[in-house]
Amino acid sequence: MEVDCGNSKRTIASFDKTDCSISLTVNGKKYEILNADPNMYLNDFLRYHLHLTGTKRLCAEGGCGSCVVAVSKCDPSTNPEAIQAINSCMAPILSLDGYFIITVEALGSKKDGFHEIQKRFASNFASQCGYCTPGFVMNGFSVLASDSSGKTEKEIEDSFDGNICRCTGYRPILDAMKSFAKECNPIDIEDIRSLKSCHQMCTKPCNKTLINLPRSLGVSLWVKPSSILEALSVISRNEEKSVRFVAGNTAIGVYKNDGPFDLYIDLKNLSELNQILLAEKFIEFGASVTLTSMAKFFEQKSNLCSSFQALSDHIKKVANVPVRNVASWAGNLMMKHAHPHFPSDIFIIFETVEAKLNIIDVNGIISSLGMGEFLRCDMNMKVILSMTLPLSLPGEIIRTFKVMPRKQNSYAYVHAGFKADFDEECLVFQGNPTICFGGMGLKSVRVVEAEEFLDMKSLNSYATFQGIKCVLML
């Protein structure tokens, strides 16, 4: 089968990553992997093929943190800021072509000597049964090694929202990690990044180890297009196949029974889907921008727009750090599209600010849809390109809320978003506000009748309170 790519043609086989090699580096050692199954995850490869069993596996849905490893898209010796924690239980091995991976074995051992993080865990009695300890250690390593300016105690504590200790030993664990905070007894960043075994800072030549994996008949295909046009060409010529677009692949932790899929299309590294454009009146996020990158951008630019800090704070309540490091905002919305009952915080907050989704079909036609229109749109043979978010106006107030069973790493019972433009002196609504609720039923709710009622109403008026109460009870 051929795929049109501009002036050239490539066969579908040239996209099939199961028929060619991928290369990655684990603890400084390079591997070339042949014939990997698209449904093989990094955790399986580490434990059953490299026999690095320090990385554990338990929930297989990105919730417990026992499988956490550190990864980098580029060589950490040249760009150490790129180190991130991910859940190895949800990362397809084929999505990690060219990655550098660090496991707990590289930090230290009884034979080679222990890393400073491991030493402080021991001195603070932070390990009980020990099953969760490697995940905590690797998450801590990723947090500290990725920021040469250091972390505060609060930042360190917030970074462990994806790690569970069933022995309930959180206090000594956090005491051990907070000892690295700026306010306490930090150590030099180079000491944090120093690993005991063969590691990524090694300058010696290292030959690749070839691993040829047995492959089942009839296995799914893995496609890695070099542009969005190639991706569209592939799906247009495989209309009869079930297709899954892959960015972070974290949906597998929520809906484990989705699939099977005939074709996986890896969109994670497409440059046009990873761009962030800040214009005078709007901001545009590519579909593969991760939740971590989005929240960080909003926080860094919070002085430019009144809504940015509220959006950043709410995104940080979605899932946990290792999940947000790889999960894309578009993938979250596609889960909501496929499963309308999914309590998507991303949908609620971007419906609140009246964001628009830019969607392209296989004919190259781009449509701009509101969030509600997106849910009603047939996404077959279509791909989300980007999201356009209008910058809030002076005087506009945006607030979002999430009621959940715990502070972090939890779905919402109820979540809501409110946007309004006020006359600050008399507290009168200037135009229709935006009012959104989720968790009130199977579908998210935009309360249009209430929005229309509040136009030019005063917040100081009891009649406004009574009136909106009647509208909401209809």
C-alpha positions as CSV (number, residue, x, y, z in Angstrom):
1,M,0.0,0.0,0.0
2,E,1.3,3.5,-0.9
3,V,0.9,6.8,1.0
4,D,1.2,10.1,-0.8
5,C,3.6,12.4,1.0
6,G,4.0,15.6,-1.0
7,N,6.0,14.8,-4.2
8,S,7.1,11.4,-2.9
9,K,5.4,8.1,-2.1
10,R,6.1,5.7,0.7
11,T,4.7,2.3,1.3
12,I,2.7,1.5,4.5
13,A,5.5,-1.0,5.4
14,S,8.0,1.9,5.6
15,F,5.8,3.3,8.5
16,D,5.5,0.0,10.2
17,K,7.8,0.2,13.2
18,T,7.4,-3.5,13.9
19,D,9.3,-4.2,10.7
20,C,12.3,-2.0,11.6
21,S,14.4,-1.3,14.6
22,I,14.1,1.3,17.3
23,S,17.1,2.3,19.4
24,L,17.1,3.5,23.0
25,T,19.5,3.8,25.9
26,V,18.9,2.2,29.3
27,N,21.3,3.2,32.1
28,G,23.9,4.2,29.6
29,K,23.8,1.0,27.5
30,K,22.4,1.2,24.0
31,Y,19.9,-1.3,22.6
32,E,18.5,-1.9,19.2
33,I,15.2,-3.6,19.4
34,L,13.6,-5.6,16.5
35,N,10.1,-6.8,16.1
36,A,8.6,-5.2,19.2
37,D,4.9,-5.7,19.6
38,P,2.9,-2.3,19.7
39,N,1.3,-3.6,22.9
40,M,4.6,-4.1,24.7
41,Y,5.3,-1.6,27.4
42,L,8.6,-0.3,28.8
43,N,7.9,-2.0,32.1
44,D,7.7,-5.4,30.4
45,F,10.9,-4.8,28.4
46,L,12.9,-3.7,31.5
47,R,11.7,-6.5,33.7
48,Y,11.5,-9.5,31.4
49,H,14.1,-8.8,28.7
50,L,16.7,-6.7,30.5
51,H,15.9,-8.3,33.9
52,L,16.0,-4.9,35.7
53,T,13.4,-5.9,38.3
54,G,14.0,-2.9,40.5
55,T,11.2,-1.2,38.5
56,K,8.0,-2.7,39.8
57,R,4.5,-3.2,38.3
58,L,1.3,-3.1,40.3
59,C,-1.8,-1.1,39.2
60,A,-0.9,-0.8,35.4
61,E,-2.9,2.4,35.2
62,G,-0.5,5.1,36.3
63,G,-1.9,5.5,39.7
64,C,0.5,3.9,42.2
65,G,4.0,5.0,41.0
66,S,5.8,1.7,41.6
67,C,6.8,1.6,37.9
68,V,8.2,5.1,37.7
69,V,11.5,5.6,35.7
70,A,13.3,8.7,34.5
71,V,13.5,9.4,30.8
72,S,14.9,12.1,28.5
73,K,14.2,12.8,24.9
74,C,17.8,14.0,24.4
75,D,21.1,13.1,26.0
76,P,20.9,14.2,29.7
77,S,24.6,14.9,29.6
78,T,23.9,17.8,27.1
79,N,20.4,18.8,28.3
80,P,19.8,17.5,31.9
81,E,16.8,19.8,32.2
82,A,14.8,17.4,30.0
83,I,14.7,14.6,32.6
84,Q,11.2,13.6,33.5
85,A,9.4,10.9,35.5
86,I,7.1,8.6,33.6
87,N,5.0,5.5,34.3
88,S,6.8,2.6,32.5
89,C,3.6,0.5,32.7
90,M,1.8,2.7,30.2
91,A,4.7,3.7,27.8
92,P,4.7,1.6,24.6
93,I,8.3,0.6,23.9
94,L,7.9,1.7,20.3
95,S,7.1,5.2,21.4
96,L,10.5,5.6,23.0
97,D,12.7,5.5,19.9
98,G,15.8,7.5,20.7
99,Y,15.0,8.0,24.4
100,F,17.4,7.8,27.3
101,I,16.0,5.8,30.2
102,I,17.3,5.6,33.8
103,T,16.1,3.0,36.3
104,V,16.8,2.6,40.0
105,E,19.6,0.1,39.3
106,A,21.7,3.0,37.8
107,L,21.4,5.2,40.9
108,G,23.3,2.8,43.1
109,S,23.4,-0.5,44.9
110,K,25.1,-2.3,47.7
111,K,27.9,-3.4,45.4
112,D,28.5,0.0,43.7
113,G,27.5,2.3,46.5
114,F,24.3,4.1,47.1
115,H,23.0,7.4,45.6
116,E,22.4,10.3,48.0
117,I,18.7,9.9,47.6
118,Q,18.8,6.3,48.6
119,K,21.0,7.1,51.6
120,R,18.5,9.7,52.9
121,F,15.7,7.3,52.4
122,A,17.6,4.8,54.6
123,S,18.6,7.4,57.3
124,N,15.0,8.6,57.6
125,F,13.6,5.1,57.8
126,A,11.5,5.9,54.7
127,S,11.3,2.3,53.4
128,Q,9.0,-0.3,55.1
129,C,8.0,-3.2,52.9
130,G,10.1,-1.6,50.1
131,Y,7.9,-2.3,47.2
132,C,7.1,1.3,46.5
133,T,10.6,2.6,47.3
134,P,12.1,2.4,43.8
135,G,9.2,4.4,42.3
136,F,9.6,7.1,45.0
137,V,13.3,7.2,44.6
138,M,13.1,7.5,40.8
139,N,10.4,10.2,41.0
140,G,12.5,12.1,43.5
141,F,15.6,11.8,41.2
142,S,13.6,13.1,38.2
143,V,12.3,16.1,40.2
144,L,15.7,17.1,41.6
145,A,17.8,16.3,38.5
146,S,15.6,18.3,36.1
147,D,16.0,21.7,37.9
148,S,19.4,23.1,38.7
149,S,17.8,26.0,40.6
150,G,16.5,23.6,43.2
151,K,13.0,22.9,44.6
152,T,11.1,24.2,47.6
153,E,9.6,21.9,50.2
154,K,6.1,22.5,48.8
155,E,7.2,21.8,45.2
156,I,8.8,18.5,46.3
157,E,5.7,17.4,48.2
158,D,3.4,18.3,45.3
159,S,5.7,16.2,42.9
160,F,4.8,13.0,44.7
161,D,1.0,13.0,43.9
162,G,1.5,9.9,41.7
163,N,3.2,7.7,44.3
164,I,1.4,5.5,46.8
165,C,2.8,3.8,49.9
166,R,0.5,1.1,51.1
167,C,2.4,0.9,54.4
168,T,1.4,4.6,54.9
169,G,5.0,5.7,55.4
170,Y,4.5,9.0,53.8
171,R,5.9,11.2,56.6
172,P,9.5,9.7,56.6
173,I,9.4,9.5,52.8
174,L,8.6,13.2,52.5
175,D,11.1,14.1,55.3
176,A,13.8,12.3,53.2
177,M,12.9,14.1,50.0
178,K,12.3,17.5,51.6
179,S,15.8,17.4,53.0
180,F,16.9,18.3,49.5
181,A,14.8,21.5,49.4
182,K,16.3,24.9,49.0
183,E,15.3,25.8,52.6
184,C,17.0,22.7,54.1
185,N,20.2,20.8,53.2
186,P,20.4,20.7,49.4
187,I,23.3,19.1,47.6
188,D,25.0,20.1,44.4
189,I,23.0,19.3,41.3
190,E,25.9,17.4,39.8
191,D,25.9,15.1,42.8
192,I,22.2,14.4,42.2
193,R,22.9,13.6,38.6
194,S,25.9,11.4,39.4
195,L,25.0,7.7,38.9
196,K,26.9,4.7,40.2
197,S,26.7,2.3,37.3
198,C,27.3,2.9,33.6
199,H,25.3,6.0,32.9
200,Q,24.4,8.7,30.4
201,M,27.4,10.9,31.3
202,C,29.8,8.2,30.2
203,T,32.1,9.3,27.3
204,K,33.4,5.8,26.4
205,P,32.2,4.3,23.2
206,C,29.4,1.8,23.8
207,N,28.3,-0.9,21.2
208,K,24.6,-1.5,20.8
209,T,23.1,-4.7,22.1
210,L,20.7,-6.2,19.5
211,I,17.5,-7.7,20.9
212,N,15.3,-9.5,18.4
213,L,11.9,-10.1,20.0
214,P,9.5,-12.9,19.0
215,R,6.5,-11.4,17.3
216,S,3.0,-12.9,17.1
217,L,1.1,-13.3,13.9
218,G,-1.6,-10.8,13.1
219,V,-0.2,-8.2,15.5
220,S,-1.1,-4.6,15.2
221,L,0.9,-2.1,13.2
222,W,2.8,0.8,14.6
223,V,3.1,3.9,12.3
224,K,5.4,6.8,13.0
225,P,4.6,9.5,10.4
226,S,6.9,12.5,9.9
227,S,4.1,15.0,9.4
228,I,0.4,15.4,10.0
229,L,-0.2,15.1,6.3
230,E,1.4,11.7,6.3
231,A,-0.8,10.7,9.3
232,L,-3.9,11.7,7.4
233,S,-2.8,9.8,4.3
234,V,-2.3,6.7,6.4
235,I,-5.8,6.8,7.9
236,S,-7.5,7.7,4.6
237,R,-6.0,4.5,3.1
238,N,-6.9,2.3,6.0
239,E,-10.5,3.3,6.5
240,E,-11.5,-0.2,7.3
241,K,-9.0,-0.6,10.2
242,S,-9.5,0.4,13.8
243,V,-7.0,3.2,14.5
244,R,-5.6,4.7,17.7
245,F,-3.6,7.9,17.7
246,V,-0.9,7.8,20.4
247,A,0.7,10.7,22.3
248,G,1.1,9.8,25.9
249,N,-1.0,6.6,25.8
250,T,-2.3,7.3,29.3
251,A,-5.9,6.5,28.2
252,I,-5.0,2.9,28.6
253,G,-4.9,3.5,32.4
254,V,-8.5,4.7,32.4
255,Y,-10.2,2.5,29.7
256,K,-8.2,-0.7,29.7
257,N,-10.8,-2.5,27.5
258,D,-10.6,-0.1,24.6
259,G,-9.4,-1.8,21.4
260,P,-7.9,-3.9,20.1
261,F,-6.6,-1.6,17.4
262,D,-5.2,-2.6,14.0
263,L,-3.1,0.5,13.6
264,Y,-1.4,2.8,16.1
265,I,-0.3,6.2,14.8
266,D,2.4,7.9,16.9
267,L,1.8,11.7,16.9
268,K,3.9,12.5,19.9
269,N,7.0,13.9,18.2
270,L,5.4,15.8,15.3
271,S,6.7,19.3,15.5
272,E,3.6,21.0,14.2
273,L,1.6,19.4,17.1
274,N,4.0,20.5,19.8
275,Q,4.0,24.2,19.2
276,I,2.7,27.0,21.4
277,L,1.9,30.3,19.8
278,L,1.2,33.4,21.9
279,A,-0.4,36.1,19.8
280,E,-1.9,39.5,20.7
281,K,-5.4,38.3,21.3
282,F,-5.1,34.5,21.6
283,I,-2.9,31.6,22.4
284,E,-2.7,28.4,20.4
285,F,-1.6,25.0,21.7
286,G,-0.6,22.1,19.4
287,A,-2.5,18.9,20.0
288,S,0.5,17.0,21.4
289,V,1.5,19.6,24.0
290,T,1.6,17.8,27.3
291,L,-0.4,18.9,30.4
292,T,2.9,19.6,32.2
293,S,4.1,21.9,29.5
294,M,0.7,23.6,29.3
295,A,0.5,24.2,33.0
296,K,4.1,25.5,33.1
297,F,3.5,27.9,30.3
298,F,0.3,29.3,31.9
299,E,2.2,29.8,35.2
300,Q,5.2,31.5,33.5
301,K,2.9,33.8,31.6
302,S,0.4,34.4,34.3
303,N,1.1,38.2,34.4
304,L,-0.2,38.5,30.8
305,C,-3.7,37.1,31.3
306,S,-6.0,36.9,34.3
307,S,-7.1,33.4,33.4
308,F,-3.7,31.8,33.1
309,Q,-3.0,31.1,36.8
310,A,-6.5,29.6,37.4
311,L,-6.0,27.3,34.4
312,S,-2.5,26.3,35.6
313,D,-3.7,25.5,39.1
314,H,-6.6,23.4,37.8
315,I,-4.4,21.4,35.3
316,K,-2.1,20.5,38.3
317,K,-5.2,18.8,39.8
318,V,-5.5,16.4,36.8
319,A,-4.0,12.9,37.4
320,N,-0.4,13.2,38.7
321,V,3.1,14.4,37.7
322,P,4.3,11.2,35.8
323,V,1.0,11.1,33.9
324,R,0.9,14.8,33.1
325,N,4.5,14.6,31.9
326,V,3.4,12.6,28.8
327,A,-0.4,13.1,28.6
328,S,-1.6,15.6,26.0
329,W,-4.6,17.9,26.4
330,A,-6.0,16.6,23.1
331,G,-5.8,13.0,24.2
332,N,-7.8,13.9,27.3
333,L,-10.5,15.5,25.2
334,M,-10.6,12.5,22.9
335,M,-11.3,10.3,25.9
336,K,-14.2,12.6,26.7
337,H,-15.4,12.3,23.1
338,A,-15.2,8.5,23.1
339,H,-16.6,8.2,26.7
340,P,-19.1,11.1,27.4
341,H,-19.3,10.1,31.1
342,F,-15.5,10.6,31.5
343,P,-15.2,13.5,34.1
344,S,-12.7,15.6,32.0
345,D,-11.3,18.6,33.9
346,I,-9.7,19.7,30.7
347,F,-13.1,19.9,28.9
348,I,-14.6,21.9,31.8
349,I,-11.9,24.5,32.1
350,F,-11.6,25.1,28.3
351,E,-15.3,25.3,27.9
352,T,-15.2,27.9,30.6
353,V,-12.8,30.1,28.7
354,E,-14.6,29.4,25.4
355,A,-11.7,27.7,23.6
356,K,-12.0,26.6,20.0
357,L,-10.6,23.3,18.6
358,N,-9.0,23.3,15.2
359,I,-9.7,19.9,13.6
360,I,-8.5,18.6,10.2
361,D,-10.0,15.9,8.1
362,V,-8.4,13.6,5.5
363,N,-9.3,16.1,2.8
364,G,-7.2,18.8,4.5
365,I,-10.3,20.8,5.5
366,I,-9.8,22.5,8.9
367,S,-12.8,23.3,11.1
368,S,-13.0,25.4,14.2
369,L,-15.4,24.0,16.8
370,G,-16.4,24.9,20.3
371,M,-16.1,22.3,23.0
372,G,-19.8,21.4,22.9
373,E,-19.7,21.1,19.1
374,F,-16.6,18.9,19.3
375,L,-18.5,16.4,21.5
376,R,-21.2,16.1,18.8
377,C,-18.8,15.9,15.9
378,D,-18.0,12.6,14.2
379,M,-14.2,12.4,14.7
380,N,-13.8,9.4,12.3
381,M,-11.0,10.2,9.8
382,K,-10.2,13.5,11.6
383,V,-7.4,14.7,13.9
384,I,-7.3,17.5,16.4
385,L,-4.6,20.0,15.2
386,S,-4.6,22.6,17.9
387,M,-6.7,24.6,20.4
388,T,-7.2,28.4,20.2
389,L,-7.8,30.1,23.5
390,P,-8.8,33.8,23.6
391,L,-6.9,36.0,26.1
392,S,-9.2,37.2,28.8
393,L,-10.2,40.9,28.8
394,P,-9.3,43.4,31.6
395,G,-11.8,43.1,34.4
396,E,-12.7,39.5,33.4
397,I,-12.7,37.0,36.3
398,I,-12.2,33.3,35.9
399,R,-12.6,30.7,38.6
400,T,-12.6,26.9,38.4
401,F,-13.4,24.3,41.1
402,K,-13.0,20.6,41.6
403,V,-14.6,18.6,44.4
404,M,-12.8,15.3,44.8
405,P,-12.2,12.6,47.4
406,R,-8.6,13.8,48.0
407,K,-6.5,16.7,47.0
408,Q,-4.5,15.0,44.2
409,N,-4.7,12.2,41.7
410,S,-8.4,11.8,41.7
411,Y,-11.5,12.2,39.5
412,A,-13.9,14.9,40.4
413,Y,-17.2,14.3,42.1
414,V,-18.3,17.7,40.7
415,H,-16.2,20.3,38.9
416,A,-17.2,23.7,37.6
417,G,-15.9,26.8,35.8
418,F,-17.1,30.4,35.9
419,K,-16.1,33.4,33.7
420,A,-17.6,36.9,34.1
421,D,-16.9,40.5,33.2
422,F,-17.8,42.8,36.0
423,D,-18.2,46.5,36.5
424,E,-15.9,46.6,39.5
425,E,-17.6,49.7,41.1
426,C,-21.2,48.4,41.1
427,L,-20.6,44.7,40.6
428,V,-22.8,44.4,37.6
429,F,-22.3,41.7,35.0
430,Q,-21.2,43.1,31.6
431,G,-22.6,40.7,29.1
432,N,-23.4,37.0,29.6
433,P,-21.1,35.2,32.0
434,T,-20.0,31.6,31.3
435,I,-21.2,28.8,33.7
436,C,-20.1,25.2,33.3
437,F,-20.7,22.1,35.5
438,G,-19.5,18.5,35.2
439,G,-20.4,15.6,37.4
440,M,-24.1,16.6,37.5
441,G,-25.0,13.6,35.2
442,L,-23.5,11.8,32.3
443,K,-22.8,15.0,30.4
444,S,-21.1,18.2,31.2
445,V,-23.5,21.1,31.4
446,R,-23.3,24.7,30.1
447,V,-26.1,26.6,31.9
448,V,-27.1,28.9,29.0
449,E,-30.4,30.0,30.6
450,A,-28.5,31.2,33.7
451,E,-25.9,32.9,31.7
452,E,-28.6,34.9,29.8
453,F,-30.4,35.8,32.9
454,L,-27.4,37.3,34.6
455,D,-26.6,39.8,31.8
456,M,-26.5,43.3,33.3
457,K,-27.7,41.9,36.7
458,S,-26.2,43.2,40.0
459,L,-24.4,40.8,42.4
460,N,-25.6,43.0,45.3
461,S,-29.2,42.5,44.5
462,Y,-31.3,39.9,46.3
463,A,-33.6,39.7,43.3
464,T,-30.6,38.4,41.3
465,F,-30.1,35.7,43.8
466,Q,-33.7,34.7,43.8
467,G,-33.9,34.8,40.0
468,I,-30.9,32.7,39.3
469,K,-32.1,30.2,41.9
470,C,-35.3,29.8,40.0
471,V,-33.5,29.5,36.7
472,L,-31.2,26.7,38.0
473,M,-34.1,24.8,39.4
474,L,-35.9,24.6,36.1
